[in-house]
Amino acid sequence: MITLYRRPDSAPADEIQAALDDMVIAYETEVVSDANALSDDVPTLPALRDEGEVFTDSKALETHLEELRELMHDWDRFQSDACYVEEDGSVC
């Protein structure tokens, strides 16, 4: 399960949460008001935990969000009753 750790009044965390909502991906949100309440592997906020890995750097967060977008795109593509014609003419 993906977990977003965030402060209540964080614009960067708002953007991450909006991106996750747009993807329609399952995640949990943990609002942290006291930095001392963070676990040792979450050094800064906002942070995303996914499959045991924690992303905090803005570049790492954006890269991981892009990977999640690709995952959800593929997931949606293969979970529907539709058939797609690829650029090379192949079909599903």
N, C-alpha and C positions, 0 to 999 in steps of 0.2 A: 504494500500500500504506500502510495506517495503521501508524504506529510509536508505541508508548508508551515514553517515556523516564521512568525512575523510579529512585529509590533502593531498595536492598534492603529497608529497614525502614520503609516509608512507608504509613501507614494510608490516606491519600487515594489513593495509587496503587493500593493493594489494592482499593479501591472501584471505581476506574476499570477495572481489569483484570477484576474480577468482572462489571461491566456489559458489557464487551466480550465476555466469555465467554458471558454470558446471551443476548446477541444472536446468538451463533454467527456472528460476523463475522471475516474474516481480518485478522490484525494481527501485527506483530512487537513484541517487547519488548526494549528495550535497558536493562539495569541499569547505572546509572552510580554508581560509588562515589566518584569524584573530580570535583568541580564543574569543575575545569579541563579535563576531557575533553569538556565540552559544546561543541557548535558555537555560533557567534555568534548564530544565530537561535533558540536555545533558552536563554532567560535564566534560567529557574527550573524546578524540578521539583515535581510531575510535569508532564509536557507530552505533548501529542498532536500528531503531524504527520500531516496528511491532505491529499493533493493539493497539496503545497507550502506549505500554511498551517500555522502552529504555534499551538496553543492552550495557554495556561499559567494564565491567570486562572481562579479557581474557577467564576465565572459563565459564562465563555466555554467552559470544559470541559463544564459541565452542559448548556449550550445545544447544543453540538456533539454530545454524547452523545444528546440527545433527537432531533436531526436524523438521527443514525445509526439510532436505534431506528425512526423513521418510515420511513427508507429500507429497512431490513430487513423491516419489517412489509409494506410494499408488495411487496418482492422475494419474500417468502414467499407472499404472496397470489397472485401471478401465476405462480409456479413450480410450483404443484401441479396435480393433475388434478381438484381440487375446483372447484365452482362456488358462488359466494356470492350470496345475495340481499341487496341493499343495503336500507337503511332506507326508501328511496323506492319499493321494490318492483322495481327494475331488477335484472337478472341479468347474469352475466358473458358 
